[in-house]
Every structure is written in structure tokens, then in C-alpha cells.
Amino acid sequence: MKILPLIYNFNHTGYFLNNDKSPQKNGVSVCVQTKPSQLSFYTTQVNFKANDEYIFTRELLSLKDIHCPVCGVKLLNHKQMKNLMDTGSRIASPKSFVKFIEKNEEHIPVQYKKFLPSAQRTLAEYGTNDIDTLLEKMRDSAVIFSQNAIDCIKNSVINFQKNTPLSDSDNVLVDECIIRLNEFKPEKYDDVQKPVVKIFYETINNLENEQAAKKLYTECYETIKPVSLYQKLFEKESKISKNVSYQYLVLQKLFGGAHSNIQKFYSNRAEGKDERLNSILICRDCRVPENNNIFKYHKNQQNIEQNFTRYLEDIGKNVLDKNFSSFKYYPVAIAKIIDKNSGGKVKIDFYQNKILKQVSINTFYEDKEKINFEPVNHPGIPCASCGGMTITHEQRLKLFEEIEKTKNLQELNEFLHKNEQYINFRYKPMLRLFDMALNANPDITERELVENFKLAASNNINNQLKSLLEIAEVLKKGLIPQDRILVQKYIDEVKKNYLNFTPNKQFPYKKYNSLLKETLFSVQDESFKSNYGPKFKETIRRRYTKQAVLFPNKDTVQKVGTVTKVIAQDMIKGSVATVDHLVARDRDGWEAMANYAVMCKNCNHEKTNYSFKHWCDLHPGIQKNMQNYIKKIIELIKTGELDEKKYEKYPYLFSRCVNRLSGGSVKIIFKRFHKDD
């Protein structure tokens, strides 16, 4: 394989340019010349997506101990399938054969679950010494299952005729169907479904009462399909290839349904999107035809949420055991896509799932090490979004230790005032409430104090909801009838289920967000959605975030000591410095300095994958805050705390990137500088 020299070029935003004049190999530009000196201040990681996806696909398909997210069967990768078939086809005695099936029962798809009890029963009844004979006897049992199903279908048709008013011509067709079902011999067929369905097509399908005919046909199909699939396991020996044994073919069908495949959520996905986030492992039998939604196609599948959760946990275990390294964040990222793709029917909260939460934590720290953006480790850098003072991870640990050492509420209050600059601005009102409560009653108990906090937080949310309802009442008047109905539904649901909720319970933000999706974000008026939709969402989410810290985890409380100490820690924790991607990674944000900013943990968490322009629209003060952020970065470069060679160009690259991404609404102004200025 010939290695081509790669010489890179990038524009002012720090990501690579696509030069149409560049020579290409397999559609990839391979030589865009630039001077080495241009790269001295800047390092980045080249990401060849096609190669990443290829490695990811191979690694995903090779995983072990993964259950199908739809039916729950334990999947077999290619190597496992081959080993299983080789082992199973060499077994000589029926007793060993049955033990082999027992050992590998978890790989048998649900439609073949009768196989093992049938094998055990047949072996006990006939005691044959030949596996082919055992399988032939089992085929006889399968024929009986099919005959029972056909008798059941026939009875349904007879009852249908008795209980449904039919014309003379329809009665003739139903009689013909019953006669043909009486004459049908399932032992003559390997696939009994086709001839039975044909009988229905030629008789019942021609009834004048089309609705009744459709219902009867559906009942017939659902009855015959499983027994037909089971009987197809046992093909007649006359059809067997001379080079393949009957035993091998039966096993191939029995376990073949559990063979792992990759299924795409979207068959026609926009170019440039990460296809790794469009892929899941699935058993062969649960694959869906192209252009079908997997959740709609399997809408009647039982325990699908439970099965998808186990699937992600299986992947997560492989990540934690270091068996899956090409895309470690996959099981967490795919949880959000499953929620969206299923229309909210399959919800997997990875924050509440121990395995997925650990994957998320591990990936976060690994990514932090990979990014190696030094400003995040310097104390006193203002958040580029809200302007609040950020703290380093080391500062956080020291502050937490001091909080745990406080002996009572008065000491805790004094500590918080002493370190007020480190308290995230969202929680400053709680500090004032702390003061007021202690001044009013120096002997106030922790429980009474927390109840005051909760009451204030719930009143804050309720007042905002009332304000939003007033706005919604006014806005709906200018909408078309269909949109007015949706807005009215929002108003009615909020009044009924969200207004005046109990202060001692967390506000049900997830349900509220789902309500927004079903109502305000489903209106046809695009101007309404873009101009007013975010207000109805963000104003409540901010208040919910403040309220959420008042309900700490019981294990954390036990570890730290008291509820108020945990709340105090959370008031500070939101200020921890993190590296934010201006263009989120799941929006194909690039790993480059121009796309990095130091933001407090709360802003980073709230920003999620919003477009940068939308985030700026939601935060009118962001220009001033980013100006102060870059001013601090320049100070650190001048004092030598940040490497001049590496970060000299960062203010320029970052500013130009912000200007472009915000559509010109955020312009950062600063003078060219030199370290000795």
C-alpha cells in the first residue's frame, strides 16, 4: 500500500479547507500545500470519517455478549456463529445434541423456543440413537403444531360465519374456505404459510364486507406465521444438499436468526452526518426493510424498551472492559437517538443507569485529556457564556472539603459568603434566602431551611408558568385554527398537570418538555416556533435546574453529611471550568482550538447541542462575556502562564470563528499584541 504525503491547510476558523484543485485519491484531497511555519502555533487531529466508520463497524460486529435490542435474543458474531456450527455439526449422539441445544438456548430466537422442549420430549419418548431420526420425529411434532393452528383458524372462520351477517355470495366464499382448510395437509409443505394465505386470498379476500375480511385475514396471518416458521426448520431430506447434512441445515436455521447484523435508523441520511450514530446491532430476524422505522415496524414487540436498555448496557460493559474502543461514547449517544427515533416510546435515562453513567464519566475524562486545552486548568477564567468566574477541578475538591468540615448552618453560610465569587450566578438567590432565613431564625433547622428553598423554587416555576400562560393566550389569537388548537392544548395541560405542583416534589420537566414537542413545537407557523418556542422551554428549564439541586441523591447526602452541604457543593460545582465546543460534536463539531471555549459546567450542560447562533440569541449578554473571556486569555499569554507559541493565535482564531458562527451578531474586538507590550 502506497503512503501519500499529507500537507494540510486551514482557514481562519481553524478547520481544514477543501481545495477543489487539490489532487485526489478515492475522492479525498491528499495535497494542499502550506508553509510549515503556519502550523507552529496550532495542532489538530485529522479525522477521516470513512475510516472511523469502517473501524467502528468491524469492532461493533465482532462484539460478544450483546442482546438484540428488539427481541432480546443473545447475538452471535461471525466467529461465534462459525464455531457454533462447527461444534454442533460434529455431535454424533442425540443426547449430546440435546445438551448442546440446552447450553446455547440463549441464542435461539423466540419463534424457535419450542425446539428445545420438543427435542427433550422426543428423546425421552423415542430414545433414538440417530440425530436425523430425532429431527424427523421433531418435524412430525412441528406438523402437529401447524395442524392445530389451522384448526384454530378454521374455527375462527366458522365463528365468523355464524356471528356476521353475510350475503349469499359471501357465504359461498366462506364455505369454500372452510372446505379447503379441512382438506389442507401441512405435512406436504415445508412452508405452510404460503398455501394457507393463498386460500384466504382466493376466498375471504373477495368478501363484500372488506373490513370484516381484513380483520379475519390478520387473525389468520398472526396464527399461522409462528408455526410456519417453526416447521420450516425441518426441511425434507430430499431437498438437502449432498455436501451438507440434515443436522447442519437445521442448526443453521435454528441459530441463524441470532446472527448479528448492522441496521440503520435512517436509510436516507443527510451527507456529512456521523453514520456511527445511525447504526445498531440487531439479529437477522429483526432486521427491517429499507425506508422503514424500526419502532413502527416492531410496534407490537413486547419489552422493547427493556431490550434496548439491555442492548446499551451490553455495549457499555464492553466499553468499560476495553473491548470496544473505536467509539466509546456510542452507548450514551445512541440513547438520545433511540428516544427521538421511537417518538419518546423508548426512553433510556443514562444518568440513572449505572453502566451508561460510568461510560459517560469515563469518556468525559478521556476526552478532556485528549483535548488538552490548557486554559481550562487555569483559575479565574470567566465563563465565555455567562461571564461567571470558573474554578478548576482542584479548586472544587478543596472547596468541597471545606464545606464538609463546617459544623452548622451558620458556619456553612459564612463559608458561602466568603467564597461567593465561586457560586454560580444561578444560585445567588439561594444565598440571599440562606441569609434571610438565618437572620429571621438563628435556630432554624436544616429541614426548615430546605423547605424554604423548595417553596421559593416552586413559586418561581409557578409564577413563570402563569406568565407563559398569559403570553400563550395572547399569541394564539394570531394563529390559524389548527395551531390555535395546539396552543390551547398546551394551556389546558399546564393548568391541569403543572401549575401549583407540590413544592416537595421535583417539577416534571421531562413531561413538560414532551408536552412542548406535542403542542407549541408542532404548530405550522415557523415564525411562532422560532421566536417564542425557546422562551416557553428555556425559562422553565433554567428554573427547574435551580430547583433540581434541592433534591440531592441520598447516597451523596450520606457521604457528605447533610442535605445543605450537598446543596452548597452543587451551588459551587456549576462553576467548574469545562471545555465547550462552539459547534457541538454531534453537529459534526471539529476538534480544533478555534472551536474551543472555557465555559462553566452549567452553561456547557445547558447548551447541549444547540446551534451556536441560537445559543447567542438566547443570551444577549454573551458578546460582553466573550470579550472579557478573550481579555483574560490574552493576559495569561502575556504573563507566560499560557504558552505563547501555542496560544498566540487563539484569540484571533476564536474571534473569527465566533463572528462567523453567530452570523456577525457577536464581534470580539482586541488589539494585536506581543508578549512584551
N, C-alpha and C positions, 0 to 999 in steps of 0.2 A: 504494500500500500504506500503510495507516494504522499509525503507530508508537504503541504503547501505552506509557504511563509505567510504569516498574517500580520499586516501592519494596519493599525486602527486609526480612525479619525472620529471626532465627536464635535458636536456643536456647543454653543454656549451653555446649554442646559445640562450638559454632562452625559448625554446618551448618544449612542452611535448613529451616525448619518448613514443613509442608504444611498450610495452613489450609483446612479444609473450607468455611468461609464465604467464602473469597476468590472474587471474580468470576473466571470462567474464559473463556478463548478457545481453542477447539480442544483442550480438556482440560488447559490449562496455567494455573495460578494467575497472575494478572497484577497484582494489587494487594494487598499485605499491608503495612499501614501501620505505620511505626515512626518514632521521632524521629531526626533526622539525628545528634544527639549520640551516640546509641547506636552509631553506625558509626565514630566518630572514631578509635577505637583499633584498628580491625580492618579488614583488607581481604581480600577473597577473589575468586575468579574464578567467575562463574556458568557452569555447564556445561549447555547444552541438548543432551542426548544425541541426540535425534531429528535435530537439525540437524547435529551432528557426524557421525552415521552417514550422512546424506544426502550431505554433502560428501565424506566418505571413499569412499562407493560410486561417486560420479561420477568422482572422481580415480582410483580403482583401475581402473575400466572404461576410462579414457582412456589408461592406461599403454602404452608401446611396449616392444618387445624383451623380452617375457615369454614363457616357455615353459610349456606346460601341465604341471602338477605330476604328472599321471597318465601321459600318453602321450608327453610331451616335445615335441609339435609347437609351433612358434612361433605365438603367438596373434595375432589381428588384432582391433584395437578397431573400433568402428563406423565411424569416419572412414577408417581404413586399408582396411576392407572395401569401403566405397563407392568409394574411389579405385581400388582394385584392379579392381573390377568395371567401372568406367567405362573404365579403360585397356584391360583385356582384351577388352571387347566391341567396341572401336573398331578392333582389329587386323584387317587385311584379308588378309594373306598367311599361308599355313601355316608358312612358315619363321620369320616374325616371331612367330607364335603359339607355336611350339615354344621359341623363345628366351625368350619371356615366361614360359613354364612353368618353364624352367630357372632363370631369375632368381628365381622365387618358390617354388622347390621346398620350402624350409623351412616354408612354410605349408600344405603338403599333408599331411593326416592319413595315418597309417601304412597304413590299409586301401586307400588310393588310390595308393600308391607305384608301382604298375605303370604309372600313367598316362604318366609322362614317358618311360620306355624304350619303351613301346608307341608313343607319338607319334613319337619319334625313328626307330624302326624302320619304322613305316608311311610316314613322309615319305620316308625313304631308298628304300623299296621301290616306292612308287607315284608319288612326285614330283608329287602333285596340286597344282593351283593354287587349290583351293577348300577353305576350312576345314570347311564342313559335310560335304564328301565325305571329308575326312581323319577327321572324327569318326565317320562311318558305317563307315569301314574299321576304325577302332579298336573300334567296337561289335562288329564281326564277330570281332575278336580276343577281346573280352570273352566272347562266346558260346562260343568255343572253350575258354577258361578254365573256364567253367561246365560245359561238356560233359565236360572232363577230370575235374572234381570229381565229377560224377555217376557217371562210370565208376569212379572210385575208391570211391565209396560202394557202388556195385553189387558190386564185387569184395569189399568188406568183408562185405556181406550173404551172398555166395556162400561165403566162407571161414567165416563164422559158421554157416551151414547144414551145412557139411562137418564142422566141429570140435565142434559142440554137439549132444548127444542131444536130439532133439525128438520130440514126439508127432506123430501123423498130421495132426491139425488145425493144429498149428504149422507143419508142413512146407508145408501148403497155403497158409497166410498168407505164408510167406517166398517161395514160388514166385510168388505174386501180386505181391508187392513187386518182385521181380526183373523180371517181365514189364512192369510199369508203368514201372519205371526205364528199361528198354530202349526203350519207346515214347515216353519223355519227350523233347520238343524244346525246349531252352532258348531258341532264337531267337524263340519265340512269346510269351515273357514278358519284362516289364521287371524283375519281382521273382521270381526263380526259387526263392527260399527258401520262400515260402508253399506253392506246389504240391508241392514235394518233401517238406516237413514234413507236408503233408496225406496224401501217400501212406504215410508212416510211421505216422501216426496211425490210418489205416484198416486197416493190416496189422500191422506189427511191434508196435504198441502193444497189440494184442489177444492177444499170445502168453501162454501159460500160464506160461512161465518169465519172470516180470516183471523180475527182476534183470538177466538177460541182455539183455532187450529195452531196459531203461533205458540200459544201457551202450552198446548199439548205436545207440540214438537220439542219445545225447550225442555219439558219434563222428560221426554223420551231420550233426548240427547244427553242430558246430565246423568241419566240412569245407565245408559249403555256405554258411555265413554270410558269410565274406570275399569269395567270388567273386560272391555275390548283391549285396552292397553295391557292388562294383566295377561290375557290369553295370548297376545302377540309375543310374549316372552318365549312361548313354546312352539316354535315353528315346526312343521312336519319335517321328518328326516329326509324325505325325498328332495327337499329344497336345499339341503345342506351341501356346501362345497366339499369336494373330495379332500381338500387340503386342511379343512377346519372341522374340528369335532363339534358335535351337538352341544356338549358340555361348555365349550369355549363360547359358542354363539349365545347361549342362554346367559352366561355370566357377563358377556359383553353388553347385552341389553339390560341386564339387571343393574349393573353398576355404571353403565354408560351415561345414564341420566344425571349422575353426580359429577360428571367431568366438568371442570371449571372453565368458564368462558368469560370474555370481557363484553359487557353490554354498555352501550352508550345511552345516556339520558336523552340527548338531543342528536338526531341524525343529521340535521342541517344547522350546525352551529356556526356563528359568525367567525370569519377568519381571524387569526391572531389570538383567539382565546386559548387558555391552557386546557388541552384535551385531557390532561390527567384528572382534572376536576369534573370531567364528563364521563368518567369510567367507573364501573363497579364490576366486581367478580360475581358471577351468577352461574347456577347449574345449567346444563344444557336444556333440560326440560322446562325451565322457567324463562328462557330467552323469549323476547317479544319480537314480532315482525317490525321491520323498519317503519319509521314515522308513527310509532305507537307509544303512548305514555305508559310506562311500566306499571304505574299505580292504577291507571284506569283499566289496563289490560288484566291486571290481577286484583280487581276491586273486591272480589269475593273471597280472596285468600285470607284465611284466619291467621291471627297472631302476627300480622305483617310488621307492626311496629316493634314487637318483641324480637322478631327475626332480624330486622335491620339493626336494632340496638346490639344484638349479639354479634352480628357481622362486623360492626365498627369496633366492638370490644376485641374481637379476634384479631383484627388488623392492628389495633392498639397494642395488644400483647406482643405481637411480632415486632412492632416498633421498639417497645421497651426492652425486648430481648435481643435487640440489634439484628433481627433477621430481615428488616425492611428499612433500608436507609436512603433510597433514592428520593423519597418524598415523605419525610417523617410527619408532616403536618396533615397529611391526607385524611386520616380518620376524623379529625376535628373539622377540617374544611368541608368535607363531604356531608357532614351532619347538617350544615346550613342549607346545602343544595337539596338534600333529601326533603327537608322541611318545605322548601319552596316548590320543588317538583311535585310533591304529593298534595299541594294545596293546603298544607298545615295538618294533614291527616296523620302523618308520621312525624312526631316531634321528639327530638333527642336532645336533651339539655346536657351538653358535655361538661358544664360547670358542676352538675350534680352527679355525674358519672365518674367514679374514682379513676378508672383506667384512662378515659379520654382526658380528664382533667390533668392527670400526670403527664400524658403525652403533650398536652398544651404547655405545661410548665417547663418540661424538658426542652421542648422545641424553642420556647421563648429564650431561654438562657443560651442555647446553642446558637440561635440566630444573632443574639446580642454579641456573642464572641466573634461570629463571622463578620458582622457589620464593622466592628472595631472603629466606631465613630467617637473619637476621644472627647469631644465637648460634653457628652452625656455623663462623663465621670468627673466633671468639674463643678464644685459647689457654687451656688449663687447665680446660675444662669436663668434668666427669666423665660417662662414658657412662651414659645413663639406664637401660641394661640391666645391664651387668656392673659398673659403678662405676669402671672403669679410666680413667686420665687420657687424654683425647683430645688430638691435635695437629692444627694447621691444615695445609693443603696447603703453605703457605710454610715452615712448620717442617719438614715432611717433606723438602722439597727441600734445605734446609740440612743436615739430619742425614745425608741420603744423600751429599751432597758430602763431609762429614767422614769418612764410612765409606770412601769411595773413596780418601781421602788416607792412610789407615792403611797402614803398610808391612809389618806382620807380624801374626801371630796374637796376640802379647802386646799390641800397640797396639790391636788390634780389641777384645780382651777388656776393656782399660781403658776404651775408649770406651763400650762397652755398660754397664759398671758405672756410669760417670759419668752416663749417660742412662737408668738403669734405670727411672725413673718413666714413661718413654715406651714401654717394652716391654710389649706386650700380655700380660696375665696368662697366656694360654695357652702362652706361650713362656718364661716364667720358669724352668721346669725345665731348659730348654736352656742357660740362662745358668749354672746350677749345674753342669751337665755340662761346660761350657766350662772353668770354674774347676778342677774335679776333674782333667780331662784335662791341663791345663797344669801343675798342681801335681805330678801324678804323673810327667809327662814334659815338661819345658820345651822339648824339641826335637821335639815331636810334629809330624808333617807334616799339611798340610791334609787329605789323603786319609784318613789315620788318624783324624783328628778327626771328619770327616763320617761315616766308617764307624761310629764310636762312637755318633754321633747316630742313625744309621739303625737300628743294633742295638737301642738303647734304645726307639726309636719302635715298631719291630716287636714287641718284647717287651711293650710297653704294650698294643698292639692284641691280641696273642695272649692275654695274661692276662685282658683284658676279655672276649674271646670265650669263654674257658674258664669264666669266671664266669657268662656268659649261658647257656651250655650247661647248667650246673648248675641255674640257675633254670628253664630250659625243661623239664628232666627232672621237676622238682617240679610245675610248673604243668600239664603235660599230663595228669596223673592226674585232675584235676578236670574234664576236658572231655569232651564227647560223642565217640563213636568217630570221626566224620568229622573233627572238629577235632584229635583226637589224631594222626591220620594226617598232617595238615598240619604240626603241630609236630614230629613225628618226622622228616618230610622236611627241615625246617629243620635239625634236629640232625645228620642224616646228611650233608647237603650242606656244612655248616660244617666238620665233621670231615674230610670228603673234600677239599674245594676251598679252604678259607680258613684253617684252623688251621695254624700253623707255616709260613707263607709265607716266601719268600726276603726277607731284610732289604734286599737291594739292589734290590728292585722295589717300586713303589707298591702299596699294598693296593688290590685291585679293588673299590672302594666302589660303583661303579655296578652291577656284577653282584650284589654283596651286597644292595643296595637292591632290585633286581629280585626276588631270592630272598625278601626280606621280603614284597613285594607278593604273590608267588605262594603264600606259606605263612602266616606269622603274621597278616598283614593280610587274609587271605582266610577266616579262621575265622568261624563264625557267631556265636560268643559276643562280643557287643558290649562287654561289661564287660572281657573279656580284651584286646581290641584297644585300648580307650581307656586302660586302666590300665597295661598292660605293653608294648604295641606301641612307643610312643615311646622307652622305655628301650632296647629292642633296636636302635633306629635311631640315636638321638641320641648314646648313649655311644660308639658306633663312629665316627659321623661326626666327633665332636669330636677323637678320636684320629687319625683319618685326616687332618683338617685340619692338625694339628700335623706329621704325617709328610710331607704334600704339599710343605711349604716346603723339604724336603731334596732335592727333585728339580727344581731351577730350570731354566728354559729356557736352552738352550745359547747362543742369541743374546744373552740378557741377561747371562750369565756373561762372554761375550766383551767386552761393552760395559763392564761394571762392573769386571772384572779377575779376581776369583776366586769360587769357589763359596761360600766362607764369607762373603764380603762381601755377596753376593746374599741369603744366608740371614739375615744381620744386618739387611739392609734390610727383608726380609719380617717379621722379628720386630717391627720398628717400624711398618711400613706398616699392620698390622692395627689400629693405634690412631688412624689418621686419622679426623677427625670427619666424619660424614655426616649428612644429614637422613633420618630414618626416618619412614615413615608407620605410625602405630599400627594403622590399618586399611589393609592393603596396597592398592595401586591396582588390581590385578587382582581384588580383592574389592570393587571399587567404592569404595575409599577416597577421601575428598574432599580437594581441595586447599585446606586451611584451617589456620590456625595451631594450633587445638586438636588437630589430627591429626598435628602435627609433634613430633619429639623428636630431640635430638642423640644419636647412638649411634656407637660406634667401627665401623670398616669391617667387622671380623669379625662383630660382633653383627648388624649390618644384613644381611650376606651370609647368616648362618646363619638369621636369622628368616624370610627369603624371604617366602612369603605365608601363613605360619601365622596363625591367628586370634590376636588379642591375648590372649585368655583362656588359650588353650593355651600360648602363649609364657610367660605368667606362671606357669602350672602347672609348666613345665619349669625355671623359675628362681626358687626360693624366696626368694632374697635381693633380688629386684627392687624390693620396696617401699622398703627402706633406700636402695638405689641411686637410685631416682627421687626420694626425699626429698632426698638430697644434691644431685641434679641441679637440682631446683627452688630449693634454697637458694642454689646458685651463680648461677642466673638472677636471683634477687632481688638478690643482691649487685651484679651487673652493672647492674641497673636503678638501684639506689641510688647507685652511683658515677657514673652517667651514661654508662657505656660502651654501654649499650643504650638506645635512645630510649624515654623514659618513656611518651610518648603512644601509641606503637605497641605496647609490650610490657607496659604496666602490668597489663592484664587477662589476659595469657598464663598466669601461674601458676594463676589461678582456673579459666580455661577448660580448661587441660591437666589439672588435678587432677580436675575433674568428669568429663571425658571418660575418663580412666584408670579412675576409680571405676566408671563405667557399663560400660565395655568389659570390665573384669575381673570383673564380677558382684559388685562390692563387696569383692573379696579384696585389692585394693591401694588403700589410702586415704592420700593425701598430706596432711599437716597443716602449716599455716603460718598465721601471724598476718597480718591485713590490715596493709599497710604504706604508708608515704608516703616519698617520696624524702628528706625532711628528718628522718625518725625516727632 
